[in-house]
């Protein structure tokens, strides 16, 4: 379904989501799709199920992840993002470890998008 074919409330919500700052988009993704997962395989399975219908979420989050990873943040920003918002325990709980985790999530999203195409 093309954007013009969507009802106005849905178009407005999509515009609102697309205008959201990248850090907030990543925060919501981590809280909604990562925080309660037991492992990365469970996250991938969820993303694959969603991609059966649409990759809109995947593409939006991938862009946000790339923007977040390309930005310099105050110390511990990424570590808190992954540890607190994502409820994910890392072997390396530093910003560097969190950045690697986010890069791995971005790669997972790319793979799911490619497989859905």
LUMDREN-518256 format. One record per residue: x, y, z of N, C-alpha, C in turn; residue in one letter. Coordinates in pm, whole numbers, padded with zeros to 5 digits, always signed. Layout:
XYZXYZXYZA...
! end
This chain:
+00085-00117+00000+00000+00000+00000+00090+00124+00000X+00070+00212-00095+00148+00333-00104+00102+00432+00002X+00190+00524+00038+00157+00624+00141+00030+00702+00109X+00009+00746-00017-00115+00821-00044-00242+00738-00023X-00230+00605-00028-00345+00518-00011-00380+00494+00136X-00291+00534+00226-00315+00513+00368-00414+00616+00422X-00493+00578+00520-00581+00676+00585-00498+00786+00650X-00553+00903+00660-00482+01020+00714-00421+00995+00852X-00491+00932+00946-00429+00909+01077-00301+00824+01068X-00300+00727+00979-00181+00644+00962-00068+00723+00899X-00100+00805+00800+00003+00889+00738+00061+00986+00840X-00023+01042+00924+00024+01136+01026+00115+01065+01126X+00078+00944+01165+00162+00869+01260+00296+00833+01198X+00297+00793+01072+00424+00763+01005+00511+00887+00993X+00452+01001+00964+00527+01126+00957+00586+01161+01093X+00507+01138+01197+00554+01164+01334+00673+01074+01367X+00663+00946+01332+00772+00853+01359+00898+00889+01280X+00879+00929+01155+00994+00965+01072+01061+01092+01118X+00990+01179+01188+01046+01304+01237+01115+01287+01373X+01101+01173+01432+01157+01145+01563+01311+01148+01556X+01378+01200+01659+01525+01197+01660+01575+01052+01657X+01685+01026+01587+01736+00889+01575+01759+00820+01709X+01812+00891+01807+01837+00829+01937+01707+00779+01999X+01599+00855+01983+01470+00814+02038+01414+00693+01962X+01434+00690+01831+01391+00575+01751+01462+00449+01796X+01593+00459+01817+01670+00343+01864+01625+00304+02004X+01603+00401+02089+01558+00374+02226+01425+00297+02225X+01332+00340+02144+01202+00271+02134+01218+00130+02077X+01303+00115+01976+01326-00016+01918+01385-00111+02023X+01485-00064+02095+01546-00149+02197+01445-00187+02304X+01366-00091+02348+01266-00119+02451+01156-00212+02403X+01119-00200+02277+01008-00279+02225+01044-00412+02163X+01168-00427+02116+01202-00549+02041+01324-00622+02096X+01398-00559+02187+01520-00621+02238+01510-00649+02388X+01450-00558+02462+01454-00561+02609+01406-00691+02671X+01307-00755+02612+01254-00877+02674+01297-01004+02600X+01387-00991+02504+01433-01109+02429+01538-01185+02509X+01539-01315+02492+01635-01399+02562+01771-01403+02493X+01768-01386+02359+01893-01392+02283+01874-01327+02146X+01982-01318+02071+01977-01255+01939+01892-01334+01840X+01889-01464+01855+01805-01546+01765+01658-01512+01781X+01616-01486+01903+01478-01448+01928+01447-01312+01863X+01541-01219+01873+01523-01087+01810+01511-01104+01659X+01601-01184+01601+01598-01206+01456+01464-01268+01414X+01417-01366+01489+01290-01431+01455+01175-01331+01457X+01174-01242+01555+01070-01138+01560+01077-01048+01438X+01198-01008+01404+01216-00918+01290+01175-00985+01159X+01205-01112+01147+01165-01187+01027+01013-01195+01018X+00947-01221+01130+00800-01227+01128+00740-01093+01087X+00794-00984+01140+00745-00852+01103+00769-00825+00955X+00884-00867+00905+00921-00841+00765+00834-00917+00667X+00763-01018+00713+00671-01090+00625+00560-00997+00576X+00532-00892+00653+00426-00797+00619+00481-00665+00568X+00589-00619+00630+00646-00490+00592+00786-00475+00651X+00872-00405+00578+01005-00374+00629+01017-00225+00663X+00905-00158+00674+00906-00016+00706+00976+00010+00839X+00940-00065+00942+01004-00051+01073+01153-00076+01061X+01189-00181+00992+01329-00220+00978+01411-00107+00915X+01358-00050+00809+01430+00055+00738+01442+00182+00823X+01336+00215+00895+01340+00333+00981+01442+00315+01093X+01442+00199+01156+01533+00172+01267+01677+00161+01215X+01695+00100+01100+01830+00089+01043+01888+00228+01019X+01810+00318+00961+01857+00455+00940+01891+00523+01071X+01809+00502+01173+01834+00562+01303+01960+00504+01367X+01979+00373+01357+02100+00311+01410+02224+00367+01342X+02219+00379+01212+02333+00432+01139+02362+00576+01181X+02258+00655+01200+02277+00794+01244+02334+00800+01386X+02284+00717+01474+02333+00715+01612+02480+00673+01615X+02514+00572+01537+02653+00523+01535+02749+00623+01471X+02699+00711+01386+02783+00809+01319+02798+00938+01401X+02732+00946+01515+02733+01066+01597+02821+01046+01719X+02889+01152+01760+02964+01149+01886+02868+01183+01999X+02869+01101+02101+02779+01118+02215+02859+01138+02342X+02799+01200+02443+02866+01208+02573+02896+01067+02626X+02999+01058+02707+03040+00930+02761+02923+00857+02827X+02916+00729+02805+02817+00636+02861+02679+00645+02797X+02661+00728+02696+02530+00738+02631+02491+00606+02567X+02579+00548+02487+02546+00422+02419+02538+00307+02518X+02625+00307+02618+02621+00202+02720+02488+00203+02794X+02440+00322+02830+02310+00331+02898+02196+00295+02804X+02208+00335+02679+02105+00304+02580+02084+00153+02570X+02193+00081+02556+02183-00065+02543+02151-00131+02676X+02220-00091+02782+02201-00154+02912+02067-00124+02976X+02024+00001+02971+01901+00040+03039+01780+00027+02948X+01784+00095+02835+01668+00092+02746+01652-00043+02678X+01764-00105+02644+01759-00235+02579+01758-00352+02676X+01784-00324+02804+01786-00428+02906+01878-00543+02865X+01991-00507+02805+02081-00608+02750+02213-00602+02825X+02258-00717+02874+02385-00726+02945+02493-00762+02845X+02593-00676+02836+02703-00696+02742+02826-00747+02815X+02907-00828+02745+03036-00869+02802+03123-00746+02824X+03115-00651+02731+03187-00524+02742+03082-00414+02755X+03051-00372+02878+02943-00276+02898+02982-00130+02870X+03094-00108+02804+03138+00027+02772+03063+00080+02649X+03087+00206+02616+03030+00262+02494+03078+00185+02371X+03204+00142+02373+03258+00065+02259+03183-00067+02245X+03159-00135+02355+03084-00260+02350+02941-00239+02305X+02880-00131+02351+02743-00098+02311+02737-00063+02163X+02837+00011+02114+02841+00046+01972+02852-00080+01887X+02931-00176+01930+02942-00301+01855+02809-00375+01855X+02741-00377+01967+02610-00441+01974+02513-00374+01878X+02513-00241+01874+02424-00168+01784+02462-00193+01638X+02592-00203+01608+02634-00237+01471+02585-00377+01434X+02591-00470+01528+02541-00605+01503+02390-00605+01477X+02316-00524+01552+02172-00512+01527+02145-00453+01390X+02224-00352+01352+02207-00291+01219+02233-00395+01110X+02335-00477+01127+02363-00582+01028+02249-00683+01024X+02194-00717+01139+02082-00809+01144+01964-00750+01065X+01937-00623+01086+01828-00559+01013+01852-00561+00863X+01976-00533+00821+02009-00538+00678+01980-00677+00620X+02023-00779+00693+02004-00917+00646+01855-00952+00637X+01777-00910+00735+01633-00939+00733+01566-00864+00617X+01605-00739+00597+01549-00661+00486+01583-00727+00352X+01710-00766+00336+01752-00830+00210+01677-00961+00186X+01658-01040+00292+01589-01167+00277+01441-01147+00244X+01383-01038+00290+01242-01011+00266+01217-00959+00125X+01321-00903+00063+01305-00841-00070+01280-00944-00179X
! end
